[in-house]
């Protein structure tokens, strides 16, 4: 089994641990092809229930 020859320096360890801040990003949004609402890509639209031009789920709306 491979074993490190030397202990990593404090700078190398701190640089490695600090990179997680750079990986946090806003989620990418795509426009729904049916209702034109913004949604996550490759996910059923929560506004209309369509995915890939097919209705997958039915959305209940409140009527007063």
N, C-alpha and C positions, 0 to 999 in steps of 0.2 A: 504494500500500500504506500502511496506517495505521501511524504511528510514534508512540510515547508522547511527550507534550510534556515531561514531567518524570520524573526518576528516582524510583521508589517509595521512600518513606522506610524506614528500618531497622525501625520499628515495624510498618509494613504488611507487609513481607517476613517478619518473624519471626512475626507473627500468622498469616499464610497457611501458613507452614511448620509451625506448631505444631498445626494442625487435624487432622493425620493421626492423632494420639493419640486423638481423640474418635471417629474412625470405626471403631476396632477394637472389635468386640463379640463376645460368645459366639454360636456358631451357634444358630439356632432349631431346636428339636427338636419332632417331632410323633409321636404314638402310632400304631403300625402297626395297621391295622384287623383284621388277621388274627391276629397273635400278641401284640399289645399291647406290643411292645418299642418303645423310643424310637429314632427314626431321623430323618434329615434329610428335610424335606418335598420332594416331587416326585422322590424317589430310591427305587430298589428297596430293600426291607428286607434288610439283610445277615443277619438271623437266620432268616427263613423264605423269602425269595426272591419275595415277592408285591409287586405294584404295581397299584393301582387294582382290587383284588379279583380279580386274575388272577395265576396263577403264571407268572413270567417265567423264572426260573432255578431249578434244583434244587440244594439245599444238601446236601453230603455230610457225614454225621456219623460220628465215629469210634466203633466198637463194639469192646469188649474182651471 
